[in-house]
Every structure is written in C-alpha cells, then in structure tokens.
C-alpha cells in the first residue's frame, strides 16, 4: 500500500497521464467527450466493467427505461435526433452511449476491466498515484472520479437470505438465464426498478408475491413513440431540437418548487395520484395498502401506467407484512400487526425464484476505492466539499455526480454537464499547477446547503436512500438546477488556493 509522501521506487516508471477519469458511465463519458472537443487528448478513461454505460449497462431488467425524457436525458454537446420514444428504454440509452464512444473516438483512451483500488496524492511530486485491483500502477496530474451514485446494489440484511435454494438475483444484475414462466416468483421492494419490471413478468409467472415495505406515490408516465416525421424534423432543424430540449428543461425545472420551496404544494399532486390509483386498482382494500403516508416527493416520485393495473391480476399478491427471514424454500413474514399488536405467527411463502429490487447503496459504497489526499486524509471521512465537485485537502481531484448533486425533478445529465464545465474551466486555468478548493469556501458552502435543505420535502419525515444514517440528505441538490449551474459558472477565483 502506498502512503502519503512515500516516493515508492517502482512507480516513477509507470505510465503517466495528464488526466485520469474513473468510471465510464454518463459522467465519465461526458467528461471525456468535452475534453476531446476542447482538444485535450492526454487522458485515460478507466472502467471496472467490460463495457461503458454504468447504470444503463448494468440494469437490463425487463421494462427498464428512463423516467426523464430522452431529449433531455442525453448530452447537449452530443445530441441525438433519433430517440424512438419520449422516454427511451435501457437498450436505446446504452446504444446512445456506445455511439458516443464511437463518434468521439474514445475507445483508444478507454481501459475496461480497470478497477481502481487506491489513489494517493503525492504532494512533493504534485501527482496522483493509482493502484488498480490488478496491481497495475498509474500516475496522473488530475484525477476525476465519476463512479456513479447508484452503482452498488444494496443487498438487504434479511436473516437467512443466503439460504434461499432457488435462483436469486438483484434487479441491477438480472439473471436472463432464469426462465420465470410458470414459476412462483417473489419480489422484494416496490421502488423505481420494481414498478418497471413487475408488469412485464406478472403475466408470465404462476404466482408473483410482491413484498412491499413502503408504498410509493405513482403518477402517470406520459410516454409516446416519436414519429419518423418528428425525428426527421429534429434532425434537419437543429434549432427545433434545441428549442424542444429547452422546453423540456424548463417544464421540468418548474417542478422544483414543491420539492425545495413549498412542499405543501405536493398535496395537489397527491390528490392526482390518489384518483389515478382509484382508476387503476379496483379492490379498495388493495388500494388502501398502496397509499403512502408521507408527503409526495420525500421519496422519489414514480411514473408508471402499468404497475398498479398489474396488481389487479389474480396471479399477483401484494404482501405488506414485515419480512422476518428467508428460508431455503421461501420468505417468512410476520403476522398481521394492528395497533402495534402482531396476531398470528405469519406465513411462509414458498417461492421458486427470489428477486431483490432493493435499490442501491447510495451513501458509502462498500466497493469504493480508497482515496488519500494531503497528509493521509481519507476521502470517505470528508464531508466538506464545494458543489459536490472539489474537496479541500484533495488537490487536483474532481468529483462528477458527487454528494448533493442528484435531482428529484430534472435531468441529472444537466447537473453533470454543469460539473464537467467547471472542471474544464479549472483545467484550462490552472495549467500544470495544483488546484484545490479552500477549506473556508467548502465550509461556507456546506452551511448554506444545510440551511436550504431544511425546508425541502426530503426532510419532511420519511425514510429514504437520500438520507444517511444520521438523517442528513447527502445525495440531492436542495435547489433549482439552474441555480447550481449558475454557481458552477460564477465560482470566484478566490475560493481556490492560490486565488487563480
Ligand atoms: P429504490 O427506489 O430505493 O427502492 C428499493 C425498494 O426496496 C423500496 O421499495 C424499499 O422499501 C425496498 N427495500 C429495501 N430494503 C428492504 C428490506 N430490507 N425489506 C423490504 N423492502 C426493502 O430502488 P430502485 O427501485 O432500484 O431505484 C433506485 C433509484 O434508481 C431510484 O430512486 C432512481 O433514482 C433510480 N432509478 C431510476 C429509474 C428511472 O426510470 N430513471 C429506474 C430505476 C431506478 P422502502 O421504501 O421501505 O425503503
């Protein structure tokens, strides 16, 4: 293991790059494209998997699609007029990213199967020394971490889970070799992933048992196929494509108001969701189980036209009793609890296949590399940062998709582009000097963030993956995305050490 200021004899001969980007999902690929467009070619893109794409490579479950319109959920600097639907599916988004690799000639600078284990900053040499799990060592002047916030599946700590004898997989690693036809299938979780694949598999299986811990607020998904004529028009009139993107951006941006300014406004959308549920689910007892008891938006609002109707199928059982443990044959739930009293000793539901739709470890992914800055500081122990991009004590390190840069109302690609823009401007400005955010600037930014977070819907009293163990929202930006963009544009020179 390398430590802070140890020169490490063999390392000097290892390949050196001006810039190393870690992660080739939307963030890393976007950074690489912008570097290329800026004429900067001395960079290396490391990807731990065998192919680029991040979440859009991994999540291949049936029905996987984006819930942000594709003309907005794509790079403004690498636009496509060819989206087949308003909300594209996984395969089309992955094909778009692969197309970007081809179009911008990124293959030569891409190293797949390269899993970063450790990155250590060497102050005297002003460089980052990287060790991959393969043992390969690399050096870089600038390190850009673009590892994705939702890349580590969260495996629930349910006793006995490992004992289940049948096929068992997480939705982010769908096992396509398992034929679900005629099987008794259990699904744990009713979040954004489950609501997309449950309607796809429900008609195939003999019995689908859906274990719901907390219901989600669900609104209609206004999805349409985009006609060839519309696509032709977008292709031949770039101004139309830009105008369409601008319209989509602002229509989503307006939705920030109930999230970050007046959460009480959500009650109007809750009303809409309730009537939607009433139209979609016939059984009033089942309907009751599907109405959340928290303010809409506190957890991610889900868009679906077919999830709730699929629960009407006689082959689908919604189970709201707590899971106690998993056996080799199925899942055992607690008895029915009314007024804090549990009656009966529950039921064991026998299953052939168990699917975990339990989301991602957004906070501190266990597989994260160790990143060591000045004086042995570990990145995992550092909460202070500036715009989720720069961290005091970590010179020439930039994060893409870092803390508090997610959104509940608009496209994450917009946020990534704002971050990429700031990184590019810093790279142009600092030349070969070190670049580091000042600790007082990060502290001031953190205080403002906490203050603004207090009034958001995310702290209105629900348990969600947005919050860490201490109840702090470490994932979402508590404001308008345009405000975030402005801050990345207007970040003054004095907040960087050296004032450049
Ligand atoms: P998720 O929204 O976090 O849902 C996880 C589900 O698993 C929740 O229903 C959760 O219940 C349940 N769960 C977790 N641990 C459990 C346990 N121990 N016992 C019982 N139930 C448990 O995860 P996801 O559906 O994979 O989505 C994660 C995020 O990915 C989304 O919020 C979204 O940002 C992104 N995503 C986006 C799209 C898209 O269309 N753009 C599609 C899929 C995913 P609780 O609610 O009680 O915790």
Boltz pocket constraint, residues with backbone or C-beta under 6 A from the ligand:
constraints:
  - pocket:
      binder: B
      contacts: [[A, 65], [A, 66], [A, 67], [A, 68], [A, 150], [A, 156], [A, 157], [A, 158], [A, 188], [A, 189], [A, 190], [A, 191], [A, 192], [A, 193], [A, 194], [A, 211], [A, 212], [A, 213], [A, 214], [A, 300], [A, 323], [A, 357], [A, 358], [A, 359], [A, 360], [A, 463], [A, 464], [A, 465]]
      max_distance: 6.0
